[in-house]
Amino acid sequence: MTGSATSALPVDTVQHEALFYRTAQEFVAGTARFVRTGLDTGDPVLVAVPGGAKIEALRSAAAGAGSVQFADMTEVGRNPARIIPFVRRFADQHAGRRVWFVGEPIWPERSAAEYRECVRHEALLNTAFAGTAITIFCPYDVAGLDHGAIADAWRTHPVLVDGLDTRPSPGYADPAMLYAADDWPLPDSPTGAEVLPYQHHDLHRIRELVLRWARLAGLGADRADDLLVAVNKVATNTLAHTDAGGTLRIWREPPTGRLVCELRDTGRIADPLVGRRLPAIDAERGRGLWLANQFCDLVELRSNEHGTTVRLHASQRS
């Protein structure tokens, strides 16, 4: 069982498990068992799953769940890049103790772009929490997700849980190699995208272009300002760290109608966790992507020897 596999772990190790469930009953049974194990050891437990119904079912099923911190993953993990800092804050609040985290970042309604970033998030968890006493438990809806998603779960989780069966994943891949792999290329921008090459003197043109497209996309003033700040921060990073300037492309993404701003430059970002941890006050890099992740619905980052591409997605939130 999950509890027996994790309760005797050394204090500074990461345990990362995937639960495969087919019904609501299997989800509740497997997840509640994990939550109770954490509570029985006297450790703090954090649960982030999509939707209030799942949260309420777990509250009812897990004895002592009143001491568990619950969150709706559709809110805290709307942008998957926000999940790691969300969990890091919880772990830091309980420094010196093992923490238990249930996180379900992938569900059937996720868009293709969101799914790509969720898989890369899962691949980063072991790196992000290296040296931290944490047990991470990720439910996967086998009935609602396709076979590719389940195969990806095998690759991103060292341990698989199916019913009462817990076993090492035969498909587990090195997290750093999986994150950097070419398995997650960004699709080409559409032919109707508006293109603006930019240099230092073009920041005002970027502002005008983003605001015009924001109006066309129906973004309110606050959301348009959020997107503008994110685009400006990323463009400013380009100009501060490269000599060749950059290129902005902007379009609306069917069928969601989300506004997408893509910025490309010739620089390279080596840190896979950039934008997923709060930069130090005196940090020279990373603050722009951190703010972009806070302000945008989704941020897609790809960086290699050929350059860096950042895609910022924004829609009018309800």
C-alpha positions as CSV (number, residue, x, y, z in Angstrom):
1,M,0.0,0.0,0.0
2,T,1.0,3.6,-0.5
3,G,1.4,4.4,3.1
4,S,3.7,1.5,3.9
5,A,5.9,2.5,0.9
6,T,6.3,6.1,2.0
7,S,6.1,6.3,5.7
8,A,9.7,5.1,6.3
9,L,11.3,7.3,3.7
10,P,14.4,9.3,4.6
11,V,13.6,12.9,5.7
12,D,14.9,14.6,2.5
13,T,13.6,12.3,-0.2
14,V,10.9,12.9,-2.8
15,Q,8.3,10.2,-3.5
16,H,6.2,10.7,-6.7
17,E,3.3,8.4,-7.4
18,A,0.6,8.1,-10.0
19,L,-2.8,6.7,-9.1
20,F,-4.8,5.2,-12.0
21,Y,-8.5,5.3,-11.4
22,R,-11.5,4.4,-13.6
23,T,-14.5,5.5,-11.5
24,A,-15.3,8.1,-8.9
25,Q,-15.3,5.4,-6.3
26,E,-11.8,4.3,-7.2
27,F,-10.6,8.0,-7.1
28,V,-12.0,8.5,-3.7
29,A,-10.8,5.2,-2.3
30,G,-7.2,5.6,-3.5
31,T,-6.8,9.3,-2.7
32,A,-8.5,9.1,0.7
33,R,-6.2,6.2,1.6
34,F,-3.2,8.4,0.8
35,V,-4.6,11.3,2.7
36,R,-5.3,9.2,5.8
37,T,-1.7,7.8,5.7
38,G,-0.4,11.3,5.8
39,L,-2.7,12.2,8.7
40,D,-1.9,9.1,10.6
41,T,1.8,10.0,10.5
42,G,1.0,13.5,11.9
43,D,2.2,15.2,8.7
44,P,0.6,18.2,6.9
45,V,-1.5,17.3,3.8
46,L,-2.3,19.4,0.8
47,V,-4.9,18.4,-1.8
48,A,-5.4,20.1,-5.1
49,V,-7.9,18.4,-7.4
50,P,-10.3,19.8,-10.1
51,G,-13.7,20.8,-8.9
52,G,-15.6,21.1,-5.7
53,A,-17.3,17.7,-6.0
54,K,-14.1,15.8,-5.7
55,I,-13.0,17.9,-2.8
56,E,-16.2,17.3,-0.9
57,A,-16.1,13.6,-1.6
58,L,-12.6,13.5,-0.1
59,R,-13.6,15.5,2.9
60,S,-16.3,12.9,3.6
61,A,-14.2,9.9,2.9
62,A,-10.9,10.8,4.7
63,A,-11.3,10.7,8.4
64,G,-9.7,13.8,10.0
65,A,-9.7,15.6,6.6
66,G,-10.7,18.7,8.4
67,S,-7.0,19.3,9.0
68,V,-6.2,18.9,5.3
69,Q,-5.7,22.0,3.2
70,F,-7.8,21.7,0.0
71,A,-7.6,23.7,-3.2
72,D,-9.4,23.6,-6.6
73,M,-6.8,22.7,-9.2
74,T,-8.8,24.4,-11.9
75,E,-7.9,27.6,-10.2
76,V,-4.5,27.2,-8.6
77,G,-3.3,25.1,-11.6
78,R,-5.1,26.9,-14.4
79,N,-1.5,27.7,-15.6
80,P,0.4,24.5,-14.8
81,A,3.6,26.6,-14.1
82,R,1.9,27.9,-10.9
83,I,1.6,24.5,-9.3
84,I,5.2,24.0,-8.2
85,P,5.4,27.4,-6.4
86,F,2.0,26.7,-4.8
87,V,3.3,23.5,-3.3
88,R,6.6,25.0,-2.5
89,R,4.9,27.6,-0.3
90,F,3.1,24.8,1.6
91,A,6.3,22.8,2.1
92,D,8.2,25.9,3.3
93,Q,5.4,26.6,5.8
94,H,6.1,23.1,7.3
95,A,9.9,23.1,7.0
96,G,11.5,20.2,8.8
97,R,8.5,17.9,8.3
98,R,7.4,15.6,5.5
99,V,4.5,17.0,3.6
100,W,2.0,15.0,1.6
101,F,0.5,16.5,-1.7
102,V,-2.3,15.2,-3.8
103,G,-2.2,17.0,-7.2
104,E,-4.3,16.2,-10.2
105,P,-3.1,18.6,-12.9
106,I,-4.4,16.6,-15.9
107,W,-8.1,16.1,-16.7
108,P,-9.9,15.3,-20.0
109,E,-11.0,18.9,-20.7
110,R,-7.5,20.3,-20.7
111,S,-6.5,21.8,-24.1
112,A,-3.6,20.4,-26.1
113,A,-1.4,23.3,-25.1
114,E,-2.3,23.0,-21.4
115,Y,-1.7,19.2,-21.6
116,R,1.8,19.7,-23.0
117,E,2.7,22.0,-20.1
118,C,1.1,19.6,-17.5
119,V,3.4,16.8,-18.7
120,R,6.4,19.0,-18.5
121,H,5.3,20.1,-15.0
122,E,5.1,16.5,-13.9
123,A,8.6,15.8,-15.3
124,L,10.0,18.7,-13.3
125,L,8.5,17.8,-9.9
126,N,11.4,15.5,-8.8
127,T,13.9,18.2,-9.8
128,A,11.9,21.0,-8.2
129,F,11.6,19.3,-4.8
130,A,15.0,17.6,-4.7
131,G,16.2,17.6,-1.1
132,T,12.6,18.2,0.2
133,A,10.7,15.7,2.4
134,I,7.6,15.4,0.2
135,T,5.3,12.6,-1.0
136,I,3.4,13.5,-4.2
137,F,0.4,11.6,-5.4
138,C,-1.1,12.3,-8.8
139,P,-4.5,10.8,-9.8
140,Y,-5.1,10.0,-13.5
141,D,-8.6,9.3,-14.9
142,V,-7.9,6.2,-17.0
143,A,-11.5,6.2,-18.3
144,G,-11.4,9.9,-19.5
145,L,-7.8,10.3,-20.7
146,D,-6.4,8.7,-23.9
147,H,-3.6,6.1,-24.0
148,G,-1.0,8.7,-24.7
149,A,-1.7,10.5,-21.4
150,I,-1.4,7.2,-19.5
151,A,1.9,6.4,-21.2
152,D,3.2,9.9,-20.2
153,A,2.2,9.2,-16.6
154,W,4.4,6.1,-16.8
155,R,7.3,8.2,-18.0
156,T,6.9,11.0,-15.4
157,H,6.2,8.9,-12.2
158,P,8.7,6.5,-10.6
159,V,5.8,4.7,-8.8
160,L,2.4,3.6,-10.1
161,V,-0.6,2.8,-7.9
162,D,-3.5,0.8,-9.3
163,G,-6.1,-0.2,-6.7
164,L,-4.0,-1.8,-3.9
165,D,-1.1,-2.6,-6.2
166,T,1.9,-0.3,-5.9
167,R,4.9,-0.9,-8.2
168,P,7.8,0.8,-9.8
169,S,7.0,2.3,-13.2
170,P,8.8,0.4,-16.0
171,G,8.6,3.4,-18.3
172,Y,10.0,6.0,-16.0
173,A,12.4,8.4,-17.8
174,D,15.0,10.8,-16.5
175,P,13.1,14.0,-15.6
176,A,15.7,16.4,-17.0
177,M,15.9,14.6,-20.3
178,L,12.1,14.3,-20.6
179,Y,11.6,18.0,-19.9
180,A,14.3,18.9,-22.5
181,A,13.1,16.4,-25.1
182,D,11.8,17.4,-28.5
183,D,8.6,15.5,-27.7
184,W,6.7,18.7,-26.9
185,P,7.3,21.0,-29.9
186,L,5.1,24.1,-30.3
187,P,2.8,24.0,-33.3
188,D,3.5,26.6,-35.9
189,S,1.8,30.0,-35.5
190,P,-1.1,30.5,-37.9
191,T,-0.7,32.3,-41.2
192,G,-3.0,35.0,-40.0
193,A,-0.7,36.0,-37.1
194,E,0.5,39.6,-37.0
195,V,4.3,39.8,-36.9
196,L,6.4,42.6,-35.3
197,P,10.2,42.4,-35.2
198,Y,11.4,44.6,-32.3
199,Q,14.4,46.4,-30.9
200,H,14.8,48.8,-28.0
201,H,12.9,51.6,-29.7
202,D,9.9,49.4,-30.5
203,L,8.4,48.8,-27.0
204,H,5.7,51.4,-27.7
205,R,4.8,49.5,-30.9
206,I,4.5,46.3,-28.9
207,R,2.1,48.1,-26.4
208,E,-0.1,49.4,-29.3
209,L,-0.2,46.0,-31.0
210,V,-1.1,44.0,-27.8
211,L,-3.8,46.5,-26.7
212,R,-5.4,46.5,-30.2
213,W,-5.5,42.7,-30.3
214,A,-6.8,42.6,-26.7
215,R,-9.7,44.8,-27.6
216,L,-10.5,42.5,-30.6
217,A,-10.4,39.5,-28.4
218,G,-12.8,41.1,-25.9
219,L,-10.4,41.3,-23.0
220,G,-11.4,43.7,-20.3
221,A,-9.0,46.5,-19.3
222,D,-7.6,44.6,-16.3
223,R,-6.9,41.5,-18.4
224,A,-5.4,43.5,-21.2
225,D,-3.1,45.2,-18.7
226,D,-2.1,41.9,-17.3
227,L,-1.1,40.6,-20.7
228,L,0.7,43.8,-21.6
229,V,2.8,43.6,-18.5
230,A,3.7,40.0,-19.3
231,V,4.6,40.7,-22.9
232,N,6.6,43.8,-21.9
233,K,8.6,41.9,-19.3
234,V,9.5,39.1,-21.7
235,A,10.4,41.6,-24.5
236,T,12.5,43.6,-22.1
237,N,14.4,40.4,-21.1
238,T,15.1,39.8,-24.8
239,L,16.6,43.2,-25.2
240,A,18.6,43.0,-22.0
241,H,20.2,39.7,-22.8
242,T,20.5,39.4,-26.6
243,D,21.9,41.7,-29.3
244,A,19.6,40.7,-32.2
245,G,16.3,41.8,-30.8
246,G,13.2,39.6,-31.0
247,T,10.0,38.9,-32.9
248,L,6.5,39.2,-31.6
249,R,3.6,37.2,-33.2
250,I,0.1,37.6,-32.0
251,W,-3.1,35.8,-32.9
252,R,-6.4,34.4,-31.6
253,E,-6.5,30.6,-31.0
254,P,-9.5,28.7,-32.2
255,P,-11.7,27.3,-30.8
256,T,-11.1,28.9,-27.4
257,G,-10.6,32.5,-28.7
258,R,-7.7,32.9,-26.4
259,L,-5.2,35.6,-27.4
260,V,-1.7,34.3,-27.9
261,C,1.4,36.4,-27.9
262,E,4.6,34.7,-29.0
263,L,8.0,36.2,-28.5
264,R,11.1,34.7,-30.0
265,D,14.8,35.6,-29.6
266,T,18.2,34.1,-30.1
267,G,19.0,33.7,-26.3
268,R,18.9,30.5,-24.4
269,I,17.4,29.8,-20.9
270,A,19.2,26.9,-19.2
271,D,17.3,26.8,-15.9
272,P,14.2,24.5,-16.3
273,L,12.6,26.0,-13.2
274,V,12.8,29.6,-14.4
275,G,9.4,31.2,-13.8
276,R,8.4,28.5,-11.4
277,R,10.1,29.9,-8.3
278,L,10.1,33.4,-7.0
279,P,13.4,35.0,-8.0
280,A,15.6,36.6,-5.3
281,I,15.3,40.4,-5.0
282,D,18.7,40.9,-6.6
283,A,18.3,38.3,-9.3
284,E,19.2,39.5,-12.8
285,R,17.0,37.0,-14.6
286,G,13.8,35.1,-14.1
287,R,11.6,37.9,-12.8
288,G,9.9,38.5,-16.2
289,L,8.8,34.9,-16.6
290,W,7.7,34.7,-13.0
291,L,5.4,37.6,-13.6
292,A,4.2,36.3,-16.9
293,N,3.1,33.0,-15.2
294,Q,1.2,35.0,-12.6
295,F,-0.6,37.2,-15.2
296,C,-1.3,34.7,-18.0
297,D,-3.6,31.7,-18.3
298,L,-0.8,29.6,-19.8
299,V,2.9,30.2,-20.6
300,E,4.7,27.9,-23.0
301,L,8.5,28.1,-22.9
302,R,10.9,26.3,-25.3
303,S,14.6,27.1,-25.3
304,N,17.6,25.4,-26.9
305,E,20.7,26.2,-28.9
306,H,18.6,27.8,-31.6
307,G,16.9,30.3,-29.4
308,T,14.0,30.8,-27.0
309,T,10.2,31.0,-27.7
310,V,7.7,32.1,-25.1
311,R,4.0,31.9,-25.8
312,L,1.6,33.8,-23.5
313,H,-2.1,32.9,-23.5
314,A,-4.8,35.1,-22.1
315,S,-8.6,35.1,-22.1
316,Q,-11.2,37.0,-20.3
317,R,-11.7,35.2,-16.9
318,S,-15.2,34.8,-15.6
